Every structure is written in C-alpha cells, then in structure tokens.
Amino acid sequence: MTTALEPALSVRQVLGLERVLAGEPEVVAGAGHLDRPVRWVHVAEAADVGVMLSGGEMVLTTGVLLAGDPEAQAEYIRSLHRAEAAAVVLGLGRAFPAPPEVMRRAAERCGLPMVVLHRPFPFAELTEEVQSRLVRRKFAAVSLSESVRTALTGLITAGAPLQRMLDEIAVHSACPVVVTNLAHRVLATAGERSAVDDVLRDWERIARQAGGIEGDGWVRAELGGRGERWGRIVLCGYRGDAGTGRLLADRAAEALVLHRMLVGAAHSWEEQSAQGLLTDLVSGVVPARQLLPRARAAGLPVNRRTFVPLVVRDASATRLDRVLRLLGLPGIVAELADGATAVLLSLARDQDPEALATHFATRLRAGSGDGAAVVAAADARTGWDDVPAGLREARHVAEAVAESPAGLDLPPVVRLRDVHLRGLVRLLRDDPHVQSFAERELDGLLCGTAAEPDLLPVLRTYLATGRNKSRTAQLRHVSRPALYRRLEAIEARLGVDLDDFEQAASVHIALLAHDAQQGRNRGSAASTVVEHGPAQG
C-alpha cells in the first residue's frame, strides 16, 4: 500500500494568503509550476541552504549573502532545485532592490517558482501563517483518516456488504467512488446517483487512459495483497487537497482488502456487480435507460446488439458463467430469488438468438449435474429499454415451469407459448381483476380451510388429474367414499358443480391464480400424476 502524502498547500495557495498579498508578491520565474505542494516554510540566508532541505519547502530569503556574486546566486537556485524545494521567495530591499536577473534565469531554467516581494514583509508572519495552516490541515487529515478507518472497521466487524462500505467511503470523499477490476470493468459504485452516472457514461474513454488517472481530483489506490493486485478504487473528482485525497483513497483500499479477506462473500465482486444490475433491471425500480451506463461500464456490449433474456432454474451461476465463457457468448449472470438465475445475452445483430439460446441450453444440460436445468427465455429484444420486460417474462416462464407437473416434454429453451394456461396466469397474477376473480371463485373454500385444511389440496389434485376420482383418492391416500364426501363439501362451499366442464375450468383457473399469487410451488402432487400417468376411473 502506498503511503499518502502529508496534506499541503500549493505555492499558488500560499501566494493567495491575505498576509502574503500585503507584501505584493510577483512571480518572476517558474509560473507554470505554482501548483507544487508546500510541505513547510524555511527561512534561510545561507548560500548552501540546499543541504539543509528535505524537499517541498518554500524558502524565504533576503539574499543578503548573495549580493554582488552572480555565480553564488545561480548556484543558490541550482541547490534549491536539487533539494526539490517547492519555491523561493526573495524579499526585495537592501540586498536586491529589483529581481536579480541571474537568479531569475536560473530559476526559469530549473522550473523553480521564484517570487519577489515588493514591499517589506516580516518573514515571521508568513512562516507563522503557513505553518499553522499546514498543522491544521495535517491534523484534519489525520482526524479524517482515523474517522474513516474507525467507520470502515466497524462495518467490517458487523459483516457489512461491499456496497455499504463504498457508501461510507463516498460520504467521506463527497464524490463518486468506483471500484474496478484490472481490466477497468466497473464492479461497484457509490455516491450521488447523477454524478455516478456522469462518470459511467464516459467510462469507456476514461478506461482507455485509466493507467494515467491521477490529478484533477481523480485519485486511485490499488487493491490487492500478498503480491497480487486484483483491482483498484478510484475517487472521481475529489475536491479536497491532493494529499488528503490520497490518504482517504489509501484508507479505503486498506479497508476493502481487509473486507475481502475477513468478510468475504459467497460470490465475487464481479458476480455482485452483475447481480445488482440484473436485479435492478428485473425489478423495474430504476428505469432501464439509467442503467445503461452501468451495463456498459461492466463490460456488457450494448450498442447495436440483440439481447436475449434468460432465467435458469437448477443450475449454479458459476456453471452458467462457465458455459458462457466456453461458448464465447457475451453476457452477464446473476442469481435471483427462489433458486433462479438470470442470464442476459448480448449478441451481434447478425447472430441467430434462438439458435444460440438453444445451443447454450444444450451445452448447459450436457454438463455434470445440470441435466434437470430448466432454461426459460423471452423473445429477443433489440432495444435496451425492452430488456426489463423480457427478463420479467423469462422469470414468469421459469416459475410457471417450476409449478407445472414434472415429466412434461419441454423443449431445450422454454418460452411463454410452451407453458400455456399456467404461463398466462402467472403473467396476469398481479392484475387486480385476476386477484379479485381468484378470491371470488375460491372464497367459500379459502374461508373454511381452517376447519378442513385438506379440502384445498384435494381440489388441486382432483383438477390436476383431469378430475380422475380414482387417481385422486390414490394420491390423497383416502378411500373413494371419503373422497366423494370431500368433493361434495368443496362443491357446497364453492357453489359449483365440478362435473360441469366450464365451472370446473373456472375453478381451476382461479386456483392457478391463487397459487401464483401466493408464490407456492404446487407441482409436487401433480408431478406424481404425470410420472405414473392418469388412472382410469
């Protein structure tokens, strides 16, 4: 880890102090180097002052020992340059009533800022002013460093996620914070959303010159340990002084490395980045257009592409990502809730999305332990704004398959047309009219399940078997007479005749809608029906 520079004032800032302005300062050489940091102020008249410096000093002198000796004057400037002094300030008066040309030319050649004071000025005042400011700045920087260290250590101890750590860093830095891998792909961000988006919108250009990101408020620190680097953190547009920014970036980097070592995560930061992006796309809370810079910065091709939204069940995100890499398909993978994993493929416009999705599904199922994986897909999208709806459709299809009887003859990639009524019901489950319909149709039964809790499962099995009473009795482990009594109770509570096809279909649709709304997987009983085939009765 690099050591942060001590907070400093620049030469320009020192010359702008009210006390210094009283001396009417004039820059006579090295005007292009006024942003050099001033680490300390040193009053010295000795001709060999350079040997007493350690770098970064602003040297104040009257030049009384240099008057009349041009060679000594030139060597004085050269010695300051060799000692890496920040600047030299010459008080005009008895020794030099005007700026000495020899010193000016030497300073210009060396690139050393040379300032003359036209009015008598007590050096003690300047020294006191600058030293006190430097001490205050250093104390403030150390205080900030400790505050940041304490806050981040507390979050690590509490097991806070990466995003919470970055949010805390962004609060202290008051600027966007970006974490990237070594390929400059954005893994995580924090800060004011609009400011972060501005940074990400231009990230491709920034990434191309990322090796030189420093200055102008861009401060970076490397992430890694044990001799291996694996990323970097960048403060984008930090407005404090450079030394404090470096100190803050280094403290943040130390904390992130420690967080990765101690807290760790079930998934890599790359996976967490993809998960955040896809989760936001699926939820629709953030407009797709606002997520476009994040997708581009994460390395997903987005210009003139065809997007294929997939949701996979019963296959790990690691396995899916490995298959994508093996097939050379650009895309991102992220785990969603309930054992589902989203995959967003980004294909060139001349590629066949259906063929490649099928190829992906076939290769996935050919892998060890993934033969039962279900790959659900929505139709390909050519517009980024249509991606969220596609991901939600693919998720609906995957959930509909999960609730369907096992043993169905499904294609390698399941689409909405393959899940028929169950898929339609899942798509419409949040519609208030569908919810009202389900409650109205099943009200008499749902209100009575506390007294007879097995009526709803009996109805579900009866409808799943195609109203086969013999098979229903067998699956529910009841006698035929007992089943008849339960069916009569169901019909009485619902006020329907289950032998009537239209009434039975209405109840069946309401039950599918009810199950979809409750998020329940009711496929277990029905799976036995299909695996063994319906009994005649």
C-alpha positions, 0 to 999 in steps of 0.5 A: 500500500502506498503511503499518502502524502502529508496534506499541503498547500500549493505555492499558488495557495500560499501566494493567495494568503491575505498576509502574503498579498500585503507584501505584493508578491510577483512571480518572476520565474517558474509560473507554470509550476505554482501548483507544487505542494508546500510541505513547510516554510524555511527561512534561510540566508545561507548560500548552501541552504540546499543541504539543509532541505528535505524537499517541498519547502518554500524558502524565504530569503533576503539574499543578503549573502548573495549580493554582488556574486552572480555565480553564488546566486545561480548556484543558490537556485541550482541547490534549491532545485536539487533539494526539490524545494517547492519555491523561493521567495526573495524579499526585495530591499537592501540586498536586491532592490529589483529581481536579480536577473541571474537568479531569475534565469536560473530559476526559469531554467530549473522550473523553480517558482521564484517570487519577489516581494515588493514591499517589506514583509516580516518573514515571521508572519508568513512562516507563522501563517503557513505553518499553522495552516499546514498543522491544521490541515495535517491534523484534519487529515489525520482526524479524517483518516482515523474517522474513516478507518474507525467507520470502515472497521466497524462495518467490517466487524458487523459483516457489512456488504461491499456496497455499504462500505463504498457508501461510507467511503463516498460520504467521506470523499463527497464524490463518486467512488468506483471500484474496478477490476484490472481490466477497468470493468466497473464492479461497484459504485457509490455516491450521488446517483447523477454524478455516478452516472456522469462518470459511467457514461464516459467510462469507456474513454476514461478506461482507455487512459485509466493507467494515467488517472491521477490529478484533477481530483481523480485519485486511485489506490490499488487493491490487492495483497500478498503480491497480487493486485486484483483491482483498484478504487478510484475517487472521481473528482475529489475536491479536497487537497491532493494529499488528503485525497490520497490518504482517504483513497489509501484508507479505503483500499486498506479497508476493502482488502481487509473486507475481502479477506475477513468478510468475504462473500459467497460470490465475487465482486464481479458476480455482485456487480452483475447481480445488482444490475440484473436485479435492478433491471428485473425489478423495474425500480430504476428505469432501464435507460439509467442503467445503461451506463452501468451495463456498459461500464461492466463490460456488457456490449450494448450498442447495436446488439440483440439481447436475449433474456434468460432465467435458469432454474437448477443450475449454479451461476458459476456453471452458467458463467462457465458455459458462457465463457466456453461458448464465447457468448457475451453476457452477464449472470446473476442469481435471483430469488427462489433458486433462479438465475438470470442470464442476459445475452448480448449478441451481434445483430447478425447472430441467430438468438434462438439458435444460440439460446438453444445451443447454450441450453444444450451445452448447459444440460450436457454438463455434470449435474445440470441435466434437470436445468430448466432454461426459460427465455423471452423473445429477443429484444433489440432495444435496451429499454425492452430488456426489463420486460423480457427478463420479467417474462423469462422469470414468469416462464421459469416459475410457471415451469417450476409449478407445472407437473414434472415429466412434461416434454419441454423443449431445450429453451422454454418460452411463454407459448410452451407453458400455456394456461399456467404461463398466462396466469402467472403473467396476469397474477398481479392484475387486480381483476385476476386477484379479485376473480381468484378470491371470488371463485375460491372464497367459500373454500379459502374461508373454511380451510381452517376447519378442513385444511385438506379440502384445498389440496384435494381440489388441486389434485382432483383438477390436476388429474383431469378430475380422475376420482380414482387417481385422486383418492390414490394420491390423497391416500383416502378411500373413494367414499371419503373422497366423494364426501370431500368433493361434495363439501368443496362443491357446497362451499364453492357453489359449483358443480365440478362435473360441469366442464366450464365451472370446473375450468373456472375453478381451476383457473382461479386456483392457478391464480391463487397459487401464483399469487401466493408464490407456492410451488404446487407441482409436487402432487401433480408431478406424481400424476404425470410420472405414473400417468392418469388412472382410469376411473 
